[in-house]
Amino acid sequence: AKAKQDKIYLYFIGDSIVRRWGTSDPQYADLLANWKSNFHGWNAGDFGWGADRIENILWRLQNGEMDNIKPKVIVVLAGTNNLSQFRQPEEQSNDISRGISDILTICRAKAPKATIILTGIFPRNDNMRLIPVIRQINSRLSQLANGKQIRFVDVFNKLVDTEGKLFEGMMNSADKLHPTAQGYQVWADGLSPILTELLGPKAQIDLAPPPTGAPETPKPNP
């Protein structure tokens, strides 16, 4: 229903890291406020979903979620849910990079006039052994960008120190994976120059559909 409203110029696709930024779920109200402060006036739509792996995102894109929207800019963040400490680093680096490349291919087919901003996978401290793998994947992802139709934004080193340890306040302390409003602002700061270049200054009125939340989340009585 959100996609069919056809007023989305800035389209975000990804997993729960994307989803929490622009959701109406009350527990993420501070994140929604940050979303609005950064994107209101650019007609942004959030199409992230919790626990999505690359294959889930591919399925959604293949089954109508981007049909007839015609966004001007697509922001992609995917891959963290495909990481595993039990797989060889080179093997999963190859698989994840190839899967994200497939996401870009579908986005180009669905919205050939859009510019894609591919975001490097964020650092996470729930398992420090994944840090080198993420660095390797992001290096591969950077090679998918051509500086024109596909741009690459990597805020990894703005979220962690040289040892890969998260800076204070950047991620949810409970899981060390999902950004706080401060962490999201780092991402927004990385996106903003490109979005301003591609979309121009923000309009006073935003025409994008309102944010949505989890269907099981209780809604207040009118």
N, C-alpha and C positions, 0 to 999 in steps of 0.2 A: 504494500500500500504506500509506503514511504517512497519507494522508487518510482511509482507511477505518477507522482505529482509533478515530475518533469521540471523542476526549478532548481536543480542541483548543478551548480557550476564547479564545485570542489567536492570530490568524491573520495572518502576515506574507506579503504578496504583492509581487513586484517583480523586479528584475533582479539582476545580480551583487553590487551593493552590499548588497542584502538577503541574498542567498545566502551570502556569505562570513561573515556575522555568526553564523549558526547551523549551519554545516556541520561534518561530522566529518573533512573533509580535513585531514591532519596539518599542512600548511603554514600553516593558519589556526587553530592550536590556541589562540593567545592571544586571538583574536577569539571563539572558542567559549567560552572561560573568561569573557570579558566578557558574552556573551549569557546564560550561566547565572547570573552574579552579578546580572544585572538582571531576569531573567524567570523563574527557577526558582520554582515555586509558583503561577504563573499559567497553566500548561498551554499554553505557547507552541509553535507549529509554524511552521517556516521553509519557505516555498514560493517563495523567490526562485530565479531561474535565470540563469546567465551569458549575457550578450549579448542578453537579451530586450529587444525593442522593445515598444512599447505593443500592437501587433497580436499579438505572441506571447503576451503576458499575457492579452489578450482571448480568444485561442483556447483557452488552458488553462482559463480560467474557464468558457467555453462548452462545454467538452468533459469535464466531470466532476470537475475538481480540487477544487471546493468543494461538490460534491453531498453532501447529508446530513451535513455536519459541524456545522452550527449554532453557529458561533463567537459569542461575546459581543462581541468587538471584532475589527475587521479593520484592520490597518495597511497602507497603500498607499504605495509609493514607486516611481515610474515616470517615464520620459520622457527621461532623459539620453542613452540610445542612439538616440533619434530626432533629436537635435540635429545640425545640420550647418552648417559655415561657408559652404557654397555656396548656401544658401537665404536668401531675404529674411526678416529678423527677424519682421515682422508675419505673414507667411505661415506660418512654422513655429510661431510662438506660437499662432496660431489652431488649427492642426492638432493640436498636442500638447495644448493645453487641451481641445479637443473629444474627443480620444482618451481622456484621463484621465477626463473626464466620463462616457464610455461605460463605463470600468472601474467607476466608482462605481455606475452604473445596474445593471450585472450583479451587483455585490456586494449591492446592495439587494434585487434579485430573488431571489438565491440564499439570502441570510440576512437577511430583512426585520427581524428583531429585533436585529440587531447594530448597534453604533455603529461608524462608520468614522472612522479617524484618517488623514486625507490629509496626507502629508508633502510639503513643498515640495522641488523638485529641489535637490540639493546643488551648491555651487560646484565648479568644476573649473579647474585652471590648466594643463591640457595645451594649451588654446587660449583665450587671454584674450578673444578676440572673442566668445566665447559667454556671457561674464558678463552683459552687458546683456540678452541674450535670456532667460537664466534668470531674471533679476529680473522681466522683463515677464511671463513665464509664471507665476511664483509669485504675482504680483499677481492674475492672472486666476484661479488656483487658489483663492486665498483667498476669492474670491467664490462658490465652489461650496459652501462650508461654511455651515451654518446655526446652528452652536453647539450643536446637539442631536444629531440622528442622524449628522451629518457634522461632525467637528471638523477644524481645520487647525493643523498644527504646522510652523513654519518656523525652522530653526536656521541658515539661510544666514549671517546676520551674526555668529554666534558662531564661525564657521569661517574667516572672512576679515576683512581690514581694510576701510577705506572705499574703497580702490581695487580691491577684489576679489582681493587677493593672500592666499593661504592662510596662516593662522597656523602657526607652526613645529610640526611633529609631528602635524598633524591628518589628513593624507592620506599615502598610500604615496608615498614619494619617487620611485619609479620611474615611476609613471604620473600622479601628481598628480590622481587621480580617485577611487580607492577609499580609504575611511577606514582609519586605524589604530585600535587599541583606544581611543586617546584621542579620536579623532574620533567613533567609535561611542558613546562615553560621553556626548558632547555631545547626540547624538540621543536616547539613553536618558533623559538628564535632562529633555529636552523632552517625552518621552512619559510619564514616570513619574507626574506629578500627575494626568493624565487617566486613566491605567490604574488608579491607586489609587482614584480616584473611582468608576470603573465596575466594577472587579473586587474591590475591597476589599483587605485585607492579603494578602500571599502565604501560601499554605499551606506546611506543612512538607514535604508529599509532592507531587511533580509527576507528573501522569498523562499528560502529552503523550508522543507517540512519540519515541524517541531521534533525535538528529540523523542525517542521511544525508549522503553525499558523492557525488562524481562516480563513475559506474559504472566508469570506466577507472582510477580510483585504486587502486593495489595495496593489498591488505589484508594486515596481518601474519598470520603463521601462528598458529593457536590454541595 
